[in-house]
Amino acid sequence: MNLRNFDLNLLVIFRAIMNQGSIAGAAEEIGLSPSAVSHALARLRVMLNDELFFRTAGGVRPTDRARELYADIERGLGFISTAISLQHQFVPAQAERVFTMQVADYVSAFLLPRLAERLQVEAPGVSIDILPFTIS
């Protein structure tokens, strides 16, 4: 199967169904309607050539194939989640960027010397452009 033709969002839905044990629970977890989750599951069943879940009185029960897939899908989604979240972490000591602040004169006299001192120690690659605060 070519990943270019595979909707990776279906794996998030698969995981939610596995975790919740129901279509309605999965829908609530990921913020979709039960109908949308059901349709996504139908597409996933075709793509993976397996029923994946059987209806029961209390929700759904995974097939053997779904249980086999779950650990790998969970691990893969974990790797993707980590990669994305690391990209958005701000590490002051490693940051190389310029922030722009608009500050009133009376605040700048109080705030800026302490801020500059702290930046020099904790974030030496960070600098700040200060714009005067004006009311138009």
C-alpha positions as CSV (number, residue, x, y, z in Angstrom):
1,M,0.0,0.0,0.0
2,N,1.3,3.4,-0.9
3,L,1.2,5.9,2.0
4,R,0.4,8.7,-0.5
5,N,-3.0,7.2,-0.9
6,F,-3.6,6.5,2.8
7,D,-5.4,9.0,5.0
8,L,-3.3,9.0,8.2
9,N,-6.1,10.6,10.1
10,L,-7.9,7.3,9.9
11,L,-5.2,5.9,12.3
12,V,-6.1,8.5,14.9
13,I,-9.7,7.4,14.6
14,F,-8.7,3.7,14.8
15,R,-6.8,4.5,18.0
16,A,-9.7,6.3,19.5
17,I,-12.1,3.4,18.8
18,M,-9.6,1.0,20.4
19,N,-9.2,3.2,23.4
20,Q,-12.9,3.9,23.9
21,G,-14.4,0.6,22.8
22,S,-17.2,2.4,21.0
23,I,-17.9,4.6,18.0
24,A,-19.7,7.3,20.2
25,G,-16.8,7.3,22.7
26,A,-14.2,7.7,19.9
27,A,-16.3,10.5,18.3
28,E,-16.3,12.4,21.6
29,E,-12.6,11.8,22.2
30,I,-11.6,13.3,18.9
31,G,-14.3,15.8,18.4
32,L,-16.2,14.3,15.4
33,S,-19.7,13.1,15.1
34,P,-20.4,9.4,15.5
35,S,-21.5,9.3,11.8
36,A,-18.1,10.8,10.7
37,V,-16.3,8.2,12.8
38,S,-18.4,5.4,11.4
39,H,-17.7,6.5,7.8
40,A,-14.0,6.8,8.5
41,L,-14.0,3.3,10.0
42,A,-15.7,2.0,6.8
43,R,-12.9,3.6,4.7
44,L,-10.3,2.1,7.0
45,R,-11.9,-1.4,6.8
46,V,-11.6,-1.2,3.0
47,M,-8.0,0.1,3.1
48,L,-6.9,-2.6,5.6
49,N,-9.1,-5.4,4.2
50,D,-10.4,-6.3,7.6
51,E,-13.6,-5.7,9.6
52,L,-11.4,-4.3,12.5
53,F,-14.3,-4.2,14.9
54,F,-17.4,-6.2,15.6
55,R,-20.5,-4.7,17.1
56,T,-21.4,-5.9,20.6
57,A,-24.1,-4.9,23.1
58,G,-21.7,-2.6,24.9
59,G,-19.9,-1.0,21.9
60,V,-17.4,-2.6,19.6
61,R,-14.8,-5.4,20.0
62,P,-11.6,-5.4,18.0
63,T,-10.7,-8.3,15.6
64,D,-7.5,-10.2,16.0
65,R,-6.0,-8.1,13.1
66,A,-7.0,-4.8,14.9
67,R,-5.3,-6.0,18.0
68,E,-2.2,-6.9,16.0
69,L,-2.1,-3.4,14.4
70,Y,-2.8,-1.5,17.5
71,A,0.6,-1.6,19.1
72,D,2.4,-0.5,15.9
73,I,-0.2,2.2,15.2
74,E,0.0,3.5,18.7
75,R,3.8,3.5,18.6
76,G,3.8,5.3,15.2
77,L,1.4,7.9,16.2
78,G,3.5,8.5,19.4
79,F,6.6,9.1,17.2
80,I,4.7,11.5,15.0
81,S,3.2,13.4,18.0
82,T,6.7,13.7,19.7
83,A,8.3,14.9,16.5
84,I,5.6,17.6,16.1
85,S,5.6,18.7,19.7
86,L,9.4,19.0,19.8
87,Q,9.2,21.3,16.9
88,H,7.1,23.7,18.9
89,Q,9.1,23.7,22.1
90,F,10.9,26.9,23.0
91,V,14.3,26.3,24.5
92,P,15.6,29.7,25.6
93,A,19.2,28.6,25.8
94,Q,19.1,27.4,22.2
95,A,16.8,30.1,20.7
96,E,18.1,32.4,18.0
97,R,15.4,34.9,17.3
98,V,14.3,38.5,17.7
99,F,11.1,39.4,19.6
100,T,9.4,42.8,19.1
101,M,7.7,44.5,22.0
102,Q,5.7,47.6,22.2
103,V,6.3,49.1,25.7
104,A,5.3,52.3,27.4
105,D,8.2,54.5,28.6
106,Y,7.3,54.2,32.3
107,V,7.2,50.3,32.0
108,S,10.4,50.1,30.0
109,A,12.5,51.8,32.7
110,F,11.3,49.2,35.2
111,L,11.1,46.1,33.0
112,L,13.8,46.2,30.4
113,P,17.0,46.2,32.5
114,R,15.8,43.1,34.4
115,L,14.7,41.5,31.2
116,A,18.0,42.2,29.4
117,E,19.9,40.7,32.4
118,R,17.8,37.6,32.4
119,L,18.0,37.1,28.6
120,Q,21.8,37.4,28.7
121,V,22.0,34.5,31.1
122,E,19.1,32.3,30.0
123,A,18.8,33.1,26.3
124,P,21.9,34.7,24.8
125,G,20.7,34.2,21.2
126,V,17.5,36.1,21.8
127,S,17.3,39.9,21.3
128,I,14.4,42.3,21.6
129,D,13.4,45.2,19.4
130,I,11.5,47.8,21.5
131,L,8.9,50.0,19.9
132,P,7.4,52.9,21.8
133,F,3.9,52.5,22.9
134,T,1.7,55.1,21.3
135,I,-2.1,55.5,21.3
136,S,-3.4,56.5,17.9
